[in-house]
Amino acid sequence: MNRVADTTLPRERAQLIVERLQRDGRVVAAELAAEFRVSEDSIRRDLRELAAAGQCKRVYGGALLAANFAPLRQRDAQHIARKQALARAAVSLVSPGQILFIDAGSTNTQIALALPERQDLTVITNAPDVANALLGRPGFEVILLGGRLHHRIGGAIGAQAVAQVRGIRADLCFPGICSVDARSGIWTFDDEENLLKQAMIQASGETVAVATAEKLQAAATHLTAGLEAVTHLVTEASAAIDCFARTNINIVLA
């Protein structure tokens, strides 16, 4: 049986691949080649170009949706209502008198804004935006970690911040989330940022991963913590959540 040549232009095909990644979180090169009636070499070239543009992460046999690696100011303007809904669900896990680590991140800034006042809460953060969200509000003691301020991350990282975290014990930790994988755990991009997240998790009684639905299918580069370290997952209803139902994580839907 003769194959019918594909008439889709490479740019159109790339856009369709991006749409598939956004819908399913991953693509398989062989399946795309069959669907578009082109060689697997053509698909691999498409995936290489998308990966170079930051739109996917190449893996053996295909690609995964890349997590959002944009600067904090850009992320602050994205999906605001969704992040506010996640924040309202996340703060339901906070009890009066607790000590909280809140990592840098656009969703975590919304969590800080959503925290109830007059609850005698102590918040330790590496993020000026989180600290400013709590500044002057009654019922909060805010401790701002020092270190090198990273413009994309929006928070302090480095040895100084890690050392400070290791000298504190917290009740809850809200690490900034780049990706959550149902088989392996929490992932991020930057090595120094990863070390700080790991220190926060290790110094906390419970860890709350707060993530938009696409981060349950996205890919990042550095493993922060295994699933056993995650106590609660706060996210949105999606097909990807089914994979977490078989874990011991408490799932809270926004």
C-alpha positions as CSV (number, residue, x, y, z in Angstrom):
1,M,0.0,0.0,0.0
2,N,1.5,3.4,-1.1
3,R,1.8,6.2,1.5
4,V,0.0,9.4,0.6
5,A,2.4,12.3,0.9
6,D,1.7,14.8,3.6
7,T,0.7,18.3,2.4
8,T,1.1,20.0,5.8
9,L,3.8,22.6,5.9
10,P,6.5,22.2,8.5
11,R,5.4,25.3,10.4
12,E,1.8,24.1,10.4
13,R,2.9,20.6,11.5
14,A,4.9,22.1,14.4
15,Q,1.9,24.1,15.6
16,L,-0.2,20.9,15.5
17,I,2.5,19.1,17.5
18,V,2.5,21.9,20.1
19,E,-1.3,21.7,20.4
20,R,-1.0,17.9,20.9
21,L,1.6,18.5,23.6
22,Q,-0.6,21.0,25.4
23,R,-3.5,18.5,25.2
24,D,-1.8,15.2,26.1
25,G,1.5,16.3,27.7
26,R,3.6,14.1,25.5
27,V,4.0,12.9,21.9
28,V,5.5,9.8,20.3
29,A,7.6,10.3,17.1
30,A,6.4,7.1,15.4
31,E,2.8,8.0,15.9
32,L,3.2,11.5,14.6
33,A,5.1,10.2,11.6
34,A,2.2,7.9,10.8
35,E,-0.4,10.6,11.4
36,F,1.3,13.2,9.2
37,R,2.5,10.7,6.7
38,V,6.1,11.9,6.9
39,S,9.4,10.2,8.0
40,E,10.4,9.9,11.6
41,D,13.4,11.9,10.7
42,S,11.1,14.8,9.8
43,I,9.3,14.6,13.1
44,R,12.5,14.4,15.0
45,R,13.7,17.5,13.3
46,D,10.4,19.2,14.2
47,L,10.9,18.1,17.8
48,R,14.5,19.4,17.9
49,E,13.4,22.8,16.7
50,L,10.5,22.9,19.3
51,A,12.9,21.9,22.0
52,A,15.4,24.6,21.0
53,A,12.5,27.1,21.2
54,G,11.7,25.8,24.7
55,Q,8.3,24.4,23.8
56,C,9.1,20.7,24.6
57,K,11.7,18.4,26.1
58,R,13.1,15.7,24.0
59,V,12.9,12.2,25.4
60,Y,13.6,8.8,23.8
61,G,11.0,8.2,21.1
62,G,9.3,11.5,21.3
63,A,8.9,14.6,23.5
64,L,7.2,16.0,26.7
65,L,5.6,19.3,27.2
66,A,8.2,21.7,28.6
67,A,7.3,23.4,31.9
68,N,7.0,27.2,31.9
69,F,10.6,28.6,32.4
70,A,9.6,32.2,31.7
71,P,10.8,35.1,34.1
72,L,8.6,35.6,37.2
73,R,7.2,38.9,35.9
74,Q,5.9,37.2,32.8
75,R,4.5,34.3,34.8
76,D,2.8,36.7,37.2
77,A,0.5,37.9,34.4
78,Q,-0.5,34.4,33.3
79,H,-3.6,32.4,34.4
80,I,-4.2,34.7,37.4
81,A,-7.7,33.5,38.2
82,R,-6.6,29.8,38.1
83,K,-3.7,30.6,40.4
84,Q,-6.0,32.4,42.8
85,A,-8.3,29.4,42.9
86,L,-5.3,27.1,43.7
87,A,-4.2,29.5,46.4
88,R,-7.6,29.5,48.1
89,A,-7.5,25.7,48.1
90,A,-3.9,25.6,49.4
91,V,-4.4,27.9,52.4
92,S,-7.2,25.6,53.6
93,L,-4.3,23.3,54.7
94,V,-2.8,26.0,56.9
95,S,-3.6,26.0,60.7
96,P,-3.2,28.9,63.2
97,G,0.2,29.3,64.7
98,Q,2.1,27.4,62.0
99,I,5.5,28.1,60.6
100,L,5.5,28.1,56.8
101,F,8.2,28.0,54.1
102,I,6.9,29.7,51.0
103,D,9.2,29.5,48.0
104,A,9.4,32.0,45.1
105,G,6.8,31.6,42.3
106,S,3.8,33.3,40.8
107,T,1.3,30.8,42.3
108,N,3.1,31.1,45.7
109,T,2.6,34.9,45.6
110,Q,-1.1,34.3,45.3
111,I,-0.9,31.8,48.3
112,A,0.7,34.6,50.4
113,L,-2.1,37.0,49.4
114,A,-4.7,34.4,50.3
115,L,-3.4,33.5,53.7
116,P,-5.8,34.5,56.5
117,E,-4.9,37.3,58.8
118,R,-4.7,37.2,62.7
119,Q,-3.7,33.5,62.7
120,D,-0.2,34.0,64.3
121,L,1.6,32.6,61.2
122,T,5.3,32.8,60.6
123,V,6.3,32.9,57.0
124,I,9.9,32.2,55.9
125,T,10.5,33.1,52.2
126,N,13.2,33.7,49.7
127,A,10.8,35.8,47.6
128,P,10.5,39.6,48.0
129,D,7.0,39.4,46.3
130,V,5.8,37.0,48.9
131,A,7.2,39.1,51.7
132,N,5.6,42.3,50.3
133,A,2.2,40.4,50.0
134,L,2.3,40.0,53.8
135,L,4.0,43.2,54.8
136,G,1.9,45.2,57.3
137,R,-0.9,42.7,57.5
138,P,-1.9,41.7,61.1
139,G,-1.0,38.2,62.4
140,F,2.2,37.6,60.3
141,E,5.8,37.4,61.2
142,V,7.8,37.4,58.0
143,I,11.4,36.2,57.7
144,L,13.1,37.0,54.4
145,L,16.0,34.7,53.5
146,G,19.2,36.3,52.1
147,G,21.3,35.4,49.1
148,R,21.7,36.1,45.4
149,L,18.5,37.4,44.0
150,H,17.7,35.7,40.7
151,H,15.6,37.8,38.4
152,R,13.9,34.9,36.5
153,I,13.2,32.9,39.7
154,G,12.1,36.0,41.6
155,G,13.8,34.9,44.8
156,A,17.1,34.5,46.6
157,I,19.2,31.3,46.0
158,G,22.6,30.1,46.8
159,A,24.6,28.8,49.8
160,Q,23.5,31.6,52.2
161,A,19.8,30.9,51.7
162,V,20.3,27.2,52.0
163,A,22.2,27.5,55.2
164,Q,19.5,29.7,56.7
165,V,16.8,27.2,55.8
166,R,18.7,24.3,57.3
167,G,18.7,26.2,60.7
168,I,14.8,26.4,60.8
169,R,12.1,23.8,61.3
170,A,8.7,24.5,59.7
171,D,5.3,22.9,59.7
172,L,4.4,23.3,56.0
173,C,6.5,23.9,52.9
174,F,5.2,25.4,49.7
175,P,8.0,24.8,47.1
176,G,7.7,26.5,43.8
177,I,6.6,23.8,41.3
178,C,8.0,23.5,37.7
179,S,6.8,19.9,37.1
180,V,5.1,17.1,39.1
181,D,5.5,13.6,37.7
182,A,3.2,10.8,39.1
183,R,6.0,8.3,38.8
184,S,9.0,10.2,40.1
185,G,8.1,13.4,42.0
186,I,8.8,17.2,41.9
187,W,11.1,18.6,39.3
188,T,12.7,22.0,38.6
189,F,15.2,23.6,36.2
190,D,17.9,25.5,38.0
191,D,20.5,23.6,40.1
192,E,20.9,26.2,42.8
193,E,17.2,26.7,43.0
194,N,16.8,23.0,43.3
195,L,19.1,22.8,46.3
196,L,17.1,25.5,48.1
197,K,13.8,23.7,47.4
198,Q,15.3,20.4,48.7
199,A,16.5,22.1,51.9
200,M,13.0,23.6,52.5
201,I,11.3,20.2,52.0
202,Q,13.8,18.5,54.3
203,A,13.2,21.1,57.0
204,S,9.4,20.8,56.9
205,G,6.9,18.5,58.5
206,E,4.7,18.4,55.4
207,T,5.1,19.5,51.8
208,V,2.3,21.0,49.7
209,A,2.8,20.9,45.9
210,V,0.5,23.5,44.3
211,A,0.4,23.1,40.5
212,T,-1.7,24.1,37.5
213,A,-2.9,21.1,35.5
214,E,-0.3,21.4,32.7
215,K,2.5,21.0,35.3
216,L,1.3,17.5,35.9
217,Q,2.3,16.6,32.4
218,A,5.3,18.9,31.9
219,A,9.0,18.1,32.0
220,A,11.9,19.8,33.9
221,T,15.5,18.9,34.3
222,H,16.4,18.5,38.1
223,L,14.6,16.0,40.4
224,T,13.8,17.9,43.6
225,A,12.0,15.3,45.7
226,G,10.4,11.9,45.2
227,L,6.6,11.4,45.6
228,E,7.1,10.1,49.1
229,A,8.1,13.6,50.2
230,V,4.9,15.2,49.0
231,T,2.1,15.3,51.6
232,H,-0.6,17.2,49.6
233,L,-1.1,18.0,45.9
234,V,-3.3,21.0,45.2
235,T,-4.2,21.1,41.5
236,E,-7.1,21.4,39.0
237,A,-9.3,18.7,37.7
238,S,-7.7,17.0,34.6
239,A,-7.1,13.6,33.1
240,A,-3.6,13.7,34.5
241,I,-4.8,13.6,38.1
242,D,-5.9,10.0,37.7
243,C,-2.2,8.9,37.8
244,F,-1.9,10.4,41.3
245,A,-5.0,8.6,42.7
246,R,-2.8,5.5,43.2
247,T,-0.3,7.3,45.5
248,N,-0.5,8.2,49.2
249,I,-0.7,11.9,48.4
250,N,-3.7,13.9,49.7
251,I,-5.2,15.4,46.6
252,V,-7.0,18.8,46.9
253,L,-8.8,20.1,43.8
254,A,-9.3,23.8,43.3
